[in-house]
């Protein structure tokens, strides 16, 4: 999906140090929130995140998103 396109429910959202160093993926559920499992064996949770590419999210940055084919 093009950078800057609005996110839609079900989009995969990617986080990391750079576009070539993605270390985390969530599923967008709307209203600036995603379904997230922060680390192995952690409970799955709903979490707010910045939807502007390049914005910090803890130690990571929001890298971008993609929309799975239906």
CHARMM-style PDB file with segment names, atoms N, HN, CA, C and O in Angstrom:
ATOM      1  N   UNK     1       0.840  -1.170   0.000  1.00  0.00      PROA
ATOM      2  CA  UNK     1       0.000   0.000   0.000  1.00  0.00      PROA
ATOM      3  C   UNK     1       0.887   1.235   0.000  1.00  0.00      PROA
ATOM      4  O   UNK     1       1.973   1.201   0.578  1.00  0.00      PROA
ATOM      5  N   UNK     2       0.472   2.292  -0.611  1.00  0.00      PROA
ATOM      6  HN  UNK     2      -0.410   2.319  -1.081  1.00  0.00      PROA
ATOM      7  CA  UNK     2       1.316   3.492  -0.688  1.00  0.00      PROA
ATOM      8  C   UNK     2       1.512   4.148   0.681  1.00  0.00      PROA
ATOM      9  O   UNK     2       0.602   4.160   1.511  1.00  0.00      PROA
ATOM     10  N   UNK     3       2.702   4.688   0.901  1.00  0.00      PROA
ATOM     11  HN  UNK     3       3.440   4.677   0.227  1.00  0.00      PROA
ATOM     12  CA  UNK     3       2.960   5.386   2.155  1.00  0.00      PROA
ATOM     13  C   UNK     3       1.978   6.542   2.284  1.00  0.00      PROA
ATOM     14  O   UNK     3       1.729   7.261   1.316  1.00  0.00      PROA
ATOM     15  N   UNK     4       1.429   6.718   3.458  1.00  0.00      PROA
ATOM     16  HN  UNK     4       1.631   6.134   4.244  1.00  0.00      PROA
ATOM     17  CA  UNK     4       0.471   7.793   3.717  1.00  0.00      PROA
ATOM     18  C   UNK     4      -0.976   7.387   3.485  1.00  0.00      PROA
ATOM     19  O   UNK     4      -1.887   8.135   3.840  1.00  0.00      PROA
ATOM     20  N   UNK     5      -1.212   6.196   2.885  1.00  0.00      PROA
ATOM     21  HN  UNK     5      -0.472   5.588   2.596  1.00  0.00      PROA
ATOM     22  CA  UNK     5      -2.583   5.720   2.697  1.00  0.00      PROA
ATOM     23  C   UNK     5      -3.192   5.429   4.066  1.00  0.00      PROA
ATOM     24  O   UNK     5      -2.498   4.941   4.958  1.00  0.00      PROA
ATOM     25  N   UNK     6      -4.473   5.719   4.243  1.00  0.00      PROA
ATOM     26  HN  UNK     6      -5.038   6.115   3.519  1.00  0.00      PROA
ATOM     27  CA  UNK     6      -5.100   5.452   5.541  1.00  0.00      PROA
ATOM     28  C   UNK     6      -5.101   3.960   5.867  1.00  0.00      PROA
ATOM     29  O   UNK     6      -5.314   3.120   4.993  1.00  0.00      PROA
ATOM     30  N   UNK     7      -4.863   3.653   7.113  1.00  0.00      PROA
ATOM     31  HN  UNK     7      -4.689   4.336   7.823  1.00  0.00      PROA
ATOM     32  CA  UNK     7      -4.897   2.266   7.559  1.00  0.00      PROA
ATOM     33  C   UNK     7      -6.337   1.770   7.607  1.00  0.00      PROA
ATOM     34  O   UNK     7      -7.263   2.534   7.879  1.00  0.00      PROA
ATOM     35  N   UNK     8      -6.509   0.478   7.337  1.00  0.00      PROA
ATOM     36  HN  UNK     8      -5.756  -0.142   7.116  1.00  0.00      PROA
ATOM     37  CA  UNK     8      -7.813  -0.165   7.432  1.00  0.00      PROA
ATOM     38  C   UNK     8      -7.706  -1.361   8.360  1.00  0.00      PROA
ATOM     39  O   UNK     8      -6.636  -1.950   8.514  1.00  0.00      PROA
ATOM     40  N   UNK     9      -8.829  -1.716   8.978  1.00  0.00      PROA
ATOM     41  HN  UNK     9      -9.698  -1.237   8.854  1.00  0.00      PROA
ATOM     42  CA  UNK     9      -8.871  -2.876   9.849  1.00  0.00      PROA
ATOM     43  C   UNK     9      -8.302  -4.093   9.121  1.00  0.00      PROA
ATOM     44  O   UNK     9      -8.682  -4.375   7.985  1.00  0.00      PROA
ATOM     45  N   UNK    10      -7.397  -4.807   9.775  1.00  0.00      PROA
ATOM     46  HN  UNK    10      -7.088  -4.577  10.698  1.00  0.00      PROA
ATOM     47  CA  UNK    10      -6.775  -5.999   9.207  1.00  0.00      PROA
ATOM     48  C   UNK    10      -5.415  -5.750   8.587  1.00  0.00      PROA
ATOM     49  O   UNK    10      -4.699  -6.701   8.276  1.00  0.00      PROA
ATOM     50  N   UNK    11      -5.038  -4.478   8.397  1.00  0.00      PROA
ATOM     51  HN  UNK    11      -5.619  -3.705   8.649  1.00  0.00      PROA
ATOM     52  CA  UNK    11      -3.700  -4.185   7.867  1.00  0.00      PROA
ATOM     53  C   UNK    11      -2.640  -4.673   8.843  1.00  0.00      PROA
ATOM     54  O   UNK    11      -2.820  -4.596  10.058  1.00  0.00      PROA
ATOM     55  N   UNK    12      -1.540  -5.172   8.306  1.00  0.00      PROA
ATOM     56  HN  UNK    12      -1.393  -5.234   7.319  1.00  0.00      PROA
ATOM     57  CA  UNK    12      -0.392  -5.542   9.127  1.00  0.00      PROA
ATOM     58  C   UNK    12       0.478  -4.309   9.304  1.00  0.00      PROA
ATOM     59  O   UNK    12       0.792  -3.626   8.329  1.00  0.00      PROA
ATOM     60  N   UNK    13       0.868  -4.017  10.533  1.00  0.00      PROA
ATOM     61  HN  UNK    13       0.613  -4.572  11.325  1.00  0.00      PROA
ATOM     62  CA  UNK    13       1.683  -2.839  10.830  1.00  0.00      PROA
ATOM     63  C   UNK    13       3.045  -3.304  11.342  1.00  0.00      PROA
ATOM     64  O   UNK    13       3.136  -4.211  12.170  1.00  0.00      PROA
ATOM     65  N   UNK    14       4.105  -2.665  10.834  1.00  0.00      PROA
ATOM     66  HN  UNK    14       4.031  -1.928  10.162  1.00  0.00      PROA
ATOM     67  CA  UNK    14       5.470  -3.118  11.070  1.00  0.00      PROA
ATOM     68  C   UNK    14       6.275  -2.097  11.867  1.00  0.00      PROA
ATOM     69  O   UNK    14       6.144  -0.889  11.671  1.00  0.00      PROA
ATOM     70  N   UNK    15       7.112  -2.611  12.771  1.00  0.00      PROA
ATOM     71  HN  UNK    15       7.218  -3.592  12.930  1.00  0.00      PROA
ATOM     72  CA  UNK    15       7.927  -1.773  13.650  1.00  0.00      PROA
ATOM     73  C   UNK    15       9.361  -2.284  13.649  1.00  0.00      PROA
ATOM     74  O   UNK    15       9.604  -3.477  13.466  1.00  0.00      PROA
ATOM     75  N   UNK    16      10.300  -1.383  13.854  1.00  0.00      PROA
ATOM     76  HN  UNK    16      10.103  -0.414  14.003  1.00  0.00      PROA
ATOM     77  CA  UNK    16      11.702  -1.769  13.938  1.00  0.00      PROA
ATOM     78  C   UNK    16      12.599  -0.557  13.924  1.00  0.00      PROA
ATOM     79  O   UNK    16      12.153   0.567  14.152  1.00  0.00      PROA
ATOM     80  N   UNK    17      13.876  -0.793  13.651  1.00  0.00      PROA
ATOM     81  HN  UNK    17      14.239  -1.706  13.466  1.00  0.00      PROA
ATOM     82  CA  UNK    17      14.857   0.285  13.622  1.00  0.00      PROA
ATOM     83  C   UNK    17      14.876   0.987  12.267  1.00  0.00      PROA
ATOM     84  O   UNK    17      15.221   2.165  12.177  1.00  0.00      PROA
ATOM     85  N   UNK    18      14.501   0.252  11.207  1.00  0.00      PROA
ATOM     86  HN  UNK    18      14.221  -0.705  11.280  1.00  0.00      PROA
ATOM     87  CA  UNK    18      14.500   0.814   9.850  1.00  0.00      PROA
ATOM     88  C   UNK    18      13.707  -0.127   8.949  1.00  0.00      PROA
ATOM     89  O   UNK    18      13.362  -1.230   9.371  1.00  0.00      PROA
ATOM     90  N   UNK    19      13.411   0.287   7.713  1.00  0.00      PROA
ATOM     91  HN  UNK    19      13.692   1.183   7.370  1.00  0.00      PROA
ATOM     92  CA  UNK    19      12.677  -0.599   6.804  1.00  0.00      PROA
ATOM     93  C   UNK    19      13.402  -1.917   6.508  1.00  0.00      PROA
ATOM     94  O   UNK    19      12.760  -2.886   6.102  1.00  0.00      PROA
ATOM     95  N   UNK    20      14.702  -1.973   6.699  1.00  0.00      PROA
ATOM     96  HN  UNK    20      15.224  -1.186   7.029  1.00  0.00      PROA
ATOM     97  CA  UNK    20      15.441  -3.219   6.492  1.00  0.00      PROA
ATOM     98  C   UNK    20      15.691  -3.969   7.802  1.00  0.00      PROA
ATOM     99  O   UNK    20      16.349  -5.009   7.807  1.00  0.00      PROA
ATOM    100  N   UNK    21      15.171  -3.445   8.906  1.00  0.00      PROA
ATOM    101  HN  UNK    21      14.636  -2.600   8.902  1.00  0.00      PROA
ATOM    102  CA  UNK    21      15.350  -4.061  10.222  1.00  0.00      PROA
ATOM    103  C   UNK    21      14.018  -4.074  10.970  1.00  0.00      PROA
ATOM    104  O   UNK    21      13.891  -3.466  12.033  1.00  0.00      PROA
ATOM    105  N   UNK    22      13.019  -4.775  10.407  1.00  0.00      PROA
ATOM    106  HN  UNK    22      13.122  -5.269   9.544  1.00  0.00      PROA
ATOM    107  CA  UNK    22      11.700  -4.911  11.028  1.00  0.00      PROA
ATOM    108  C   UNK    22      11.771  -6.036  12.050  1.00  0.00      PROA
ATOM    109  O   UNK    22      12.209  -7.144  11.740  1.00  0.00      PROA
ATOM    110  N   UNK    23      11.332  -5.739  13.282  1.00  0.00      PROA
ATOM    111  HN  UNK    23      10.976  -4.839  13.534  1.00  0.00      PROA
ATOM    112  CA  UNK    23      11.435  -6.731  14.350  1.00  0.00      PROA
ATOM    113  C   UNK    23      10.106  -7.039  15.027  1.00  0.00      PROA
ATOM    114  O   UNK    23      10.049  -7.881  15.923  1.00  0.00      PROA
ATOM    115  N   UNK    24       9.025  -6.357  14.604  1.00  0.00      PROA
ATOM    116  HN  UNK    24       9.072  -5.673  13.876  1.00  0.00      PROA
ATOM    117  CA  UNK    24       7.734  -6.555  15.268  1.00  0.00      PROA
ATOM    118  C   UNK    24       6.611  -6.281  14.282  1.00  0.00      PROA
ATOM    119  O   UNK    24       6.709  -5.385  13.444  1.00  0.00      PROA
ATOM    120  N   UNK    25       5.532  -7.070  14.393  1.00  0.00      PROA
ATOM    121  HN  UNK    25       5.452  -7.798  15.074  1.00  0.00      PROA
ATOM    122  CA  UNK    25       4.358  -6.912  13.532  1.00  0.00      PROA
ATOM    123  C   UNK    25       3.109  -6.955  14.396  1.00  0.00      PROA
ATOM    124  O   UNK    25       3.015  -7.757  15.324  1.00  0.00      PROA
ATOM    125  N   UNK    26       2.151  -6.090  14.089  1.00  0.00      PROA
ATOM    126  HN  UNK    26       2.228  -5.438  13.335  1.00  0.00      PROA
ATOM    127  CA  UNK    26       0.850  -6.102  14.746  1.00  0.00      PROA
ATOM    128  C   UNK    26      -0.245  -6.118  13.696  1.00  0.00      PROA
ATOM    129  O   UNK    26       0.034  -6.018  12.501  1.00  0.00      PROA
ATOM    130  N   UNK    27      -1.502  -6.244  14.139  1.00  0.00      PROA
ATOM    131  HN  UNK    27      -1.729  -6.324  15.109  1.00  0.00      PROA
ATOM    132  CA  UNK    27      -2.656  -6.206  13.248  1.00  0.00      PROA
ATOM    133  C   UNK    27      -3.505  -5.005  13.629  1.00  0.00      PROA
ATOM    134  O   UNK    27      -3.972  -4.907  14.764  1.00  0.00      PROA
ATOM    135  N   UNK    28      -3.710  -4.091  12.684  1.00  0.00      PROA
ATOM    136  HN  UNK    28      -3.331  -4.171  11.762  1.00  0.00      PROA
ATOM    137  CA  UNK    28      -4.473  -2.870  12.925  1.00  0.00      PROA
ATOM    138  C   UNK    28      -5.952  -3.206  13.087  1.00  0.00      PROA
ATOM    139  O   UNK    28      -6.507  -3.969  12.296  1.00  0.00      PROA
ATOM    140  N   UNK    29      -6.600  -2.631  14.124  1.00  0.00      PROA
ATOM    141  HN  UNK    29      -6.149  -2.012  14.767  1.00  0.00      PROA
ATOM    142  CA  UNK    29      -8.023  -2.886  14.361  1.00  0.00      PROA
ATOM    143  C   UNK    29      -8.854  -1.606  14.352  1.00  0.00      PROA
ATOM    144  O   UNK    29     -10.037  -1.632  14.690  1.00  0.00      PROA
ATOM    145  N   UNK    30      -8.242  -0.489  13.968  1.00  0.00      PROA
ATOM    146  HN  UNK    30      -7.281  -0.468  13.694  1.00  0.00      PROA
ATOM    147  CA  UNK    30      -8.975   0.771  13.875  1.00  0.00      PROA
ATOM    148  C   UNK    30      -8.699   1.687  15.057  1.00  0.00      PROA
ATOM    149  O   UNK    30      -8.208   1.252  16.099  1.00  0.00      PROA
ATOM    150  N   UNK    31      -9.026   2.971  14.876  1.00  0.00      PROA
ATOM    151  HN  UNK    31      -9.425   3.324  14.030  1.00  0.00      PROA
ATOM    152  CA  UNK    31      -8.887   3.982  15.934  1.00  0.00      PROA
ATOM    153  C   UNK    31      -7.493   4.049  16.540  1.00  0.00      PROA
ATOM    154  O   UNK    31      -7.353   4.275  17.742  1.00  0.00      PROA
ATOM    155  N   UNK    32      -6.452   3.854  15.717  1.00  0.00      PROA
ATOM    156  HN  UNK    32      -6.565   3.670  14.740  1.00  0.00      PROA
ATOM    157  CA  UNK    32      -5.080   3.945  16.212  1.00  0.00      PROA
ATOM    158  C   UNK    32      -4.681   2.810  17.132  1.00  0.00      PROA
ATOM    159  O   UNK    32      -3.769   2.964  17.944  1.00  0.00      PROA
ATOM    160  N   UNK    33      -5.357   1.658  17.017  1.00  0.00      PROA
ATOM    161  HN  UNK    33      -6.098   1.533  16.358  1.00  0.00      PROA
ATOM    162  CA  UNK    33      -5.065   0.523  17.883  1.00  0.00      PROA
ATOM    163  C   UNK    33      -4.701  -0.704  17.060  1.00  0.00      PROA
ATOM    164  O   UNK    33      -5.105  -0.849  15.906  1.00  0.00      PROA
ATOM    165  N   UNK    34      -3.922  -1.590  17.693  1.00  0.00      PROA
ATOM    166  HN  UNK    34      -3.594  -1.473  18.630  1.00  0.00      PROA
ATOM    167  CA  UNK    34      -3.543  -2.847  17.054  1.00  0.00      PROA
ATOM    168  C   UNK    34      -3.627  -3.979  18.058  1.00  0.00      PROA
ATOM    169  O   UNK    34      -3.577  -3.762  19.269  1.00  0.00      PROA
ATOM    170  N   UNK    35      -3.755  -5.194  17.536  1.00  0.00      PROA
ATOM    171  HN  UNK    35      -3.796  -5.370  16.553  1.00  0.00      PROA
ATOM    172  CA  UNK    35      -3.611  -6.405  18.340  1.00  0.00      PROA
ATOM    173  C   UNK    35      -2.121  -6.692  18.362  1.00  0.00      PROA
ATOM    174  O   UNK    35      -1.461  -6.670  17.323  1.00  0.00      PROA
ATOM    175  N   UNK    36      -1.593  -6.961  19.546  1.00  0.00      PROA
ATOM    176  HN  UNK    36      -2.128  -6.979  20.391  1.00  0.00      PROA
ATOM    177  CA  UNK    36      -0.155  -7.017  19.734  1.00  0.00      PROA
ATOM    178  C   UNK    36       0.208  -8.078  20.759  1.00  0.00      PROA
ATOM    179  O   UNK    36      -0.450  -8.202  21.792  1.00  0.00      PROA
ATOM    180  N   UNK    37       1.249  -8.837  20.475  1.00  0.00      PROA
ATOM    181  HN  UNK    37       1.783  -8.736  19.636  1.00  0.00      PROA
ATOM    182  CA  UNK    37       1.881  -9.721  21.457  1.00  0.00      PROA
ATOM    183  C   UNK    37       3.307  -9.210  21.572  1.00  0.00      PROA
ATOM    184  O   UNK    37       4.120  -9.480  20.688  1.00  0.00      PROA
ATOM    185  N   UNK    38       3.640  -8.476  22.636  1.00  0.00      PROA
ATOM    186  HN  UNK    38       2.980  -8.256  23.353  1.00  0.00      PROA
ATOM    187  CA  UNK    38       4.908  -7.755  22.692  1.00  0.00      PROA
ATOM    188  C   UNK    38       6.161  -8.620  22.702  1.00  0.00      PROA
ATOM    189  O   UNK    38       7.226  -8.156  22.294  1.00  0.00      PROA
ATOM    190  N   UNK    39       6.060  -9.861  23.158  1.00  0.00      PROA
ATOM    191  HN  UNK    39       5.195 -10.237  23.490  1.00  0.00      PROA
ATOM    192  CA  UNK    39       7.223 -10.750  23.168  1.00  0.00      PROA
ATOM    193  C   UNK    39       6.724 -12.176  23.359  1.00  0.00      PROA
ATOM    194  O   UNK    39       5.566 -12.379  23.724  1.00  0.00      PROA
ATOM    195  N   UNK    40       7.567 -13.150  23.120  1.00  0.00      PROA
ATOM    196  HN  UNK    40       8.507 -12.984  22.823  1.00  0.00      PROA
ATOM    197  CA  UNK    40       7.215 -14.554  23.242  1.00  0.00      PROA
ATOM    198  C   UNK    40       6.662 -14.840  24.629  1.00  0.00      PROA
ATOM    199  O   UNK    40       7.232 -14.416  25.634  1.00  0.00      PROA
ATOM    200  N   UNK    41       5.562 -15.554  24.677  1.00  0.00      PROA
ATOM    201  HN  UNK    41       5.099 -15.898  23.860  1.00  0.00      PROA
ATOM    202  CA  UNK    41       4.866 -15.968  25.894  1.00  0.00      PROA
ATOM    203  C   UNK    41       4.117 -14.844  26.593  1.00  0.00      PROA
ATOM    204  O   UNK    41       3.558 -15.065  27.668  1.00  0.00      PROA
ATOM    205  N   UNK    42       4.086 -13.637  26.015  1.00  0.00      PROA
ATOM    206  HN  UNK    42       4.540 -13.457  25.142  1.00  0.00      PROA
ATOM    207  CA  UNK    42       3.290 -12.547  26.595  1.00  0.00      PROA
ATOM    208  C   UNK    42       1.837 -12.703  26.177  1.00  0.00      PROA
ATOM    209  O   UNK    42       1.540 -13.309  25.148  1.00  0.00      PROA
ATOM    210  N   UNK    43       0.929 -12.150  26.984  1.00  0.00      PROA
ATOM    211  HN  UNK    43       1.170 -11.658  27.821  1.00  0.00      PROA
ATOM    212  CA  UNK    43      -0.477 -12.150  26.625  1.00  0.00      PROA
ATOM    213  C   UNK    43      -0.690 -11.245  25.415  1.00  0.00      PROA
ATOM    214  O   UNK    43      -0.061 -10.194  25.293  1.00  0.00      PROA
ATOM    215  N   UNK    44      -1.579 -11.665  24.531  1.00  0.00      PROA
ATOM    216  HN  UNK    44      -2.090 -12.518  24.631  1.00  0.00      PROA
ATOM    217  CA  UNK    44      -1.979 -10.827  23.402  1.00  0.00      PROA
ATOM    218  C   UNK    44      -2.840  -9.707  23.968  1.00  0.00      PROA
ATOM    219  O   UNK    44      -3.656  -9.929  24.864  1.00  0.00      PROA
ATOM    220  N   UNK    45      -2.650  -8.491  23.432  1.00  0.00      PROA
ATOM    221  HN  UNK    45      -1.988  -8.311  22.705  1.00  0.00      PROA
ATOM    222  CA  UNK    45      -3.380  -7.338  23.969  1.00  0.00      PROA
ATOM    223  C   UNK    45      -3.712  -6.354  22.851  1.00  0.00      PROA
ATOM    224  O   UNK    45      -3.182  -6.436  21.743  1.00  0.00      PROA
ATOM    225  N   UNK    46      -4.596  -5.433  23.174  1.00  0.00      PROA
ATOM    226  HN  UNK    46      -5.027  -5.367  24.074  1.00  0.00      PROA
ATOM    227  CA  UNK    46      -4.913  -4.315  22.274  1.00  0.00      PROA
ATOM    228  C   UNK    46      -4.124  -3.122  22.775  1.00  0.00      PROA
ATOM    229  O   UNK    46      -4.124  -2.815  23.967  1.00  0.00      PROA
ATOM    230  N   UNK    47      -3.450  -2.453  21.849  1.00  0.00      PROA
ATOM    231  HN  UNK    47      -3.450  -2.702  20.881  1.00  0.00      PROA
ATOM    232  CA  UNK    47      -2.545  -1.368  22.240  1.00  0.00      PROA
ATOM    233  C   UNK    47      -2.634  -0.215  21.241  1.00  0.00      PROA
ATOM    234  O   UNK    47      -2.770  -0.434  20.037  1.00  0.00      PROA
ATOM    235  N   UNK    48      -2.557   1.002  21.747  1.00  0.00      PROA
ATOM    236  HN  UNK    48      -2.447   1.180  22.725  1.00  0.00      PROA
ATOM    237  CA  UNK    48      -2.493   2.177  20.880  1.00  0.00      PROA
ATOM    238  C   UNK    48      -1.077   2.314  20.340  1.00  0.00      PROA
ATOM    239  O   UNK    48      -0.114   1.938  21.009  1.00  0.00      PROA
ATOM    240  N   UNK    49      -0.949   2.856  19.120  1.00  0.00      PROA
ATOM    241  HN  UNK    49      -1.731   3.161  18.577  1.00  0.00      PROA
ATOM    242  CA  UNK    49       0.366   3.094  18.549  1.00  0.00      PROA
ATOM    243  C   UNK    49       0.293   4.299  17.622  1.00  0.00      PROA
ATOM    244  O   UNK    49      -0.785   4.651  17.143  1.00  0.00      PROA
ATOM    245  N   UNK    50       1.435   4.934  17.366  1.00  0.00      PROA
ATOM    246  HN  UNK    50       2.311   4.648  17.755  1.00  0.00      PROA
ATOM    247  CA  UNK    50       1.448   6.089  16.470  1.00  0.00      PROA
ATOM    248  C   UNK    50       1.281   5.617  15.025  1.00  0.00      PROA
ATOM    249  O   UNK    50       1.984   4.705  14.590  1.00  0.00      PROA
ATOM    250  N   UNK    51       0.375   6.219  14.289  1.00  0.00      PROA
ATOM    251  HN  UNK    51      -0.196   6.960  14.642  1.00  0.00      PROA
ATOM    252  CA  UNK    51       0.111   5.780  12.921  1.00  0.00      PROA
ATOM    253  C   UNK    51       0.876   6.588  11.880  1.00  0.00      PROA
ATOM    254  O   UNK    51       0.641   6.427  10.683  1.00  0.00      PROA
ATOM    255  N   UNK    52       1.782   7.450  12.314  1.00  0.00      PROA
ATOM    256  HN  UNK    52       1.973   7.581  13.287  1.00  0.00      PROA
ATOM    257  CA  UNK    52       2.631   8.209  11.394  1.00  0.00      PROA
ATOM    258  C   UNK    52       3.961   7.485  11.228  1.00  0.00      PROA
ATOM    259  O   UNK    52       4.667   7.238  12.206  1.00  0.00      PROA
ATOM    260  N   UNK    53       4.300   7.145   9.986  1.00  0.00      PROA
ATOM    261  HN  UNK    53       3.727   7.345   9.192  1.00  0.00      PROA
ATOM    262  CA  UNK    53       5.547   6.428   9.708  1.00  0.00      PROA
ATOM    263  C   UNK    53       6.730   7.205  10.265  1.00  0.00      PROA
ATOM    264  O   UNK    53       6.821   8.421  10.100  1.00  0.00      PROA
ATOM    265  N   UNK    54       7.641   6.487  10.930  1.00  0.00      PROA
ATOM    266  HN  UNK    54       7.568   5.499  11.064  1.00  0.00      PROA
ATOM    267  CA  UNK    54       8.835   7.082  11.501  1.00  0.00      PROA
ATOM    268  C   UNK    54       8.691   7.495  12.956  1.00  0.00      PROA
ATOM    269  O   UNK    54       9.684   7.813  13.610  1.00  0.00      PROA
ATOM    270  N   UNK    55       7.462   7.494  13.473  1.00  0.00      PROA
ATOM    271  HN  UNK    55       6.655   7.235  12.942  1.00  0.00      PROA
ATOM    272  CA  UNK    55       7.231   7.892  14.860  1.00  0.00      PROA
ATOM    273  C   UNK    55       7.649   6.774  15.803  1.00  0.00      PROA
ATOM    274  O   UNK    55       7.419   5.597  15.525  1.00  0.00      PROA
ATOM    275  N   UNK    56       8.262   7.147  16.916  1.00  0.00      PROA
ATOM    276  HN  UNK    56       8.449   8.103  17.142  1.00  0.00      PROA
ATOM    277  CA  UNK    56       8.733   6.172  17.897  1.00  0.00      PROA
ATOM    278  C   UNK    56       7.570   5.433  18.542  1.00  0.00      PROA
ATOM    279  O   UNK    56       6.511   6.008  18.792  1.00  0.00      PROA
ATOM    280  N   UNK    57       7.782   4.156  18.804  1.00  0.00      PROA
ATOM    281  HN  UNK    57       8.643   3.689  18.600  1.00  0.00      PROA
ATOM    282  CA  UNK    57       6.860   3.292  19.533  1.00  0.00      PROA
ATOM    283  C   UNK    57       7.732   2.504  20.501  1.00  0.00      PROA
ATOM    284  O   UNK    57       8.214   1.420  20.173  1.00  0.00      PROA
ATOM    285  N   UNK    58       7.931   3.050  21.683  1.00  0.00      PROA
ATOM    286  HN  UNK    58       7.540   3.931  21.950  1.00  0.00      PROA
ATOM    287  CA  UNK    58       8.890   2.463  22.615  1.00  0.00      PROA
ATOM    288  C   UNK    58      10.285   2.576  22.030  1.00  0.00      PROA
ATOM    289  O   UNK    58      10.707   3.660  21.628  1.00  0.00      PROA
ATOM    290  N   UNK    59      11.001   1.465  21.981  1.00  0.00      PROA
ATOM    291  HN  UNK    59      10.658   0.584  22.308  1.00  0.00      PROA
ATOM    292  CA  UNK    59      12.358   1.445  21.415  1.00  0.00      PROA
ATOM    293  C   UNK    59      12.352   1.311  19.896  1.00  0.00      PROA
ATOM    294  O   UNK    59      13.405   1.382  19.262  1.00  0.00      PROA
ATOM    295  N   UNK    60      11.177   1.117  19.311  1.00  0.00      PROA
ATOM    296  HN  UNK    60      10.322   1.058  19.826  1.00  0.00      PROA
ATOM    297  CA  UNK    60      11.059   0.890  17.876  1.00  0.00      PROA
ATOM    298  C   UNK    60      10.447   2.107  17.195  1.00  0.00      PROA
ATOM    299  O   UNK    60      10.090   3.080  17.859  1.00  0.00      PROA
ATOM    300  N   UNK    61      10.326   2.052  15.894  1.00  0.00      PROA
ATOM    301  HN  UNK    61      10.616   1.261  15.355  1.00  0.00      PROA
ATOM    302  CA  UNK    61       9.627   3.077  15.122  1.00  0.00      PROA
ATOM    303  C   UNK    61       8.580   2.386  14.260  1.00  0.00      PROA
ATOM    304  O   UNK    61       8.761   1.241  13.847  1.00  0.00      PROA
ATOM    305  N   UNK    62       7.478   3.090  13.990  1.00  0.00      PROA
ATOM    306  HN  UNK    62       7.330   4.021  14.325  1.00  0.00      PROA
ATOM    307  CA  UNK    62       6.479   2.578  13.067  1.00  0.00      PROA
ATOM    308  C   UNK    62       7.061   2.699  11.662  1.00  0.00      PROA
ATOM    309  O   UNK    62       7.308   3.804  11.180  1.00  0.00      PROA
ATOM    310  N   UNK    63       7.276   1.566  11.014  1.00  0.00      PROA
ATOM    311  HN  UNK    63       7.075   0.669  11.406  1.00  0.00      PROA
ATOM    312  CA  UNK    63       7.951   1.519   9.710  1.00  0.00      PROA
ATOM    313  C   UNK    63       6.954   1.665   8.567  1.00  0.00      PROA
ATOM    314  O   UNK    63       7.233   2.363   7.592  1.00  0.00      PROA
ATOM    315  N   UNK    64       5.803   1.022   8.671  1.00  0.00      PROA
ATOM    316  HN  UNK    64       5.576   0.455   9.463  1.00  0.00      PROA
ATOM    317  CA  UNK    64       4.819   1.076   7.602  1.00  0.00      PROA
ATOM    318  C   UNK    64       3.814  -0.041   7.757  1.00  0.00      PROA
ATOM    319  O   UNK    64       3.783  -0.724   8.781  1.00  0.00      PROA
ATOM    320  N   UNK    65       2.980  -0.230   6.727  1.00  0.00      PROA
ATOM    321  HN  UNK    65       3.004   0.324   5.895  1.00  0.00      PROA
ATOM    322  CA  UNK    65       1.909  -1.218   6.785  1.00  0.00      PROA
ATOM    323  C   UNK    65       1.694  -1.842   5.416  1.00  0.00      PROA
ATOM    324  O   UNK    65       2.125  -1.310   4.393  1.00  0.00      PROA
ATOM    325  N   UNK    66       1.027  -2.967   5.423  1.00  0.00      PROA
ATOM    326  HN  UNK    66       0.677  -3.400   6.254  1.00  0.00      PROA
ATOM    327  CA  UNK    66       0.613  -3.615   4.173  1.00  0.00      PROA
ATOM    328  C   UNK    66      -0.766  -4.213   4.375  1.00  0.00      PROA
ATOM    329  O   UNK    66      -1.173  -4.512   5.497  1.00  0.00      PROA
ATOM    330  N   UNK    67      -1.460  -4.378   3.297  1.00  0.00      PROA
ATOM    331  HN  UNK    67      -1.129  -4.135   2.385  1.00  0.00      PROA
ATOM    332  CA  UNK    67      -2.808  -4.939   3.340  1.00  0.00      PROA
ATOM    333  C   UNK    67      -2.764  -6.322   2.698  1.00  0.00      PROA
ATOM    334  O   UNK    67      -2.489  -6.429   1.503  1.00  0.00      PROA
ATOM    335  N   UNK    68      -3.026  -7.376   3.456  1.00  0.00      PROA
ATOM    336  HN  UNK    68      -3.250  -7.289   4.427  1.00  0.00      PROA
ATOM    337  CA  UNK    68      -3.020  -8.717   2.883  1.00  0.00      PROA
ATOM    338  C   UNK    68      -4.066  -8.835   1.768  1.00  0.00      PROA
ATOM    339  O   UNK    68      -5.132  -8.224   1.841  1.00  0.00      PROA
ATOM    340  N   UNK    69      -3.755  -9.615   0.752  1.00  0.00      PROA
ATOM    341  HN  UNK    69      -2.890 -10.112   0.693  1.00  0.00      PROA
ATOM    342  CA  UNK    69      -4.695  -9.845  -0.343  1.00  0.00      PROA
ATOM    343  C   UNK    69      -5.905 -10.615   0.192  1.00  0.00      PROA
ATOM    344  O   UNK    69      -5.778 -11.461   1.078  1.00  0.00      PROA
ATOM    345  N   UNK    70      -7.062 -10.309  -0.356  1.00  0.00      PROA
ATOM    346  HN  UNK    70      -7.165  -9.622  -1.076  1.00  0.00      PROA
ATOM    347  CA  UNK    70      -8.275 -11.020   0.092  1.00  0.00      PROA
ATOM    348  C   UNK    70      -8.764 -11.958  -0.959  1.00  0.00      PROA
ATOM    349  OT1 UNK    70      -9.770 -12.639  -0.760  1.00  0.00      PROA
TER     350      UNK     70
END
